[in-house]
Amino acid sequence: MADDGDGRLRTEGNGGGRGGGGVGESLVGGGMLLIVGLLALGLLAAYRLYLRWGTRSGLGGAARQSQAAALPRMKRRDFTLEQLREFDGTRNPRILLAVNGKVFDVTKGSKFYGPEGPYGIFAGRDASRGLATFCLDKDALRDEYDDLSDLNAVQMESVREWEMQFKEKYDYVGRLLKPGEEPSEYTDEEDTKDHTKQE
């Protein structure tokens, strides 16, 4: 090690002074390259998160919300489980779900109940058991009519509370039919009266 005359120390193996492209300069260059690389990876990760989550509530969610607003009110009718499944937000832009034997139009809540929403598993299905047990797994949903007879009193009370919340927030559009049950005949007057009562 020696003083090069202007107060800086140099080592014998670093190229002998100024502008020699020594080890110190290559470490600084390598460090800069590492920082730039990490920055690029961070930006890529942020962009991918935006694509995955930002579009759900951002532009894609806004498009679904405006599409939902453009749909006319659904006329009152009753549904079998098979008919209800058509309204899962993928085959049809309208999203319906059943709670405690009642069917609600949750299309305006598509950011929650749409195909990419956190509760999208309930779209086009009877959500009663999943809501009663706080389970978002496919196992909580039945492919056949579910009479909920095995739920305990606390779970049934939870189902009734969910039903009341849906009644307050979403349009009630009909009943979920038991196997072999005939649908009700709704008049336009009943339909209009009930819709204005909800507003």
Buried (B, 14 or more C-beta within 10 A) or exposed (E): EEEEEEEEEBEEEBBEEEEEEBEEEEEEEEEEEEEEEEEEEEEEEEEEEEEEEBBBEEEBBEEBBEEBEEEEEBEBBBBBBEBBBEBBBEEBBBBBBBBBBBBBBBBBBBBBBBBBBEBBBBBBBBBBBBBBBEEBEEEBBBEEBBEBEEBEEEBBEBBEBBBEEBBEEBBBBBBBBEEEEEEEEBEEEEBEEBBEEEE
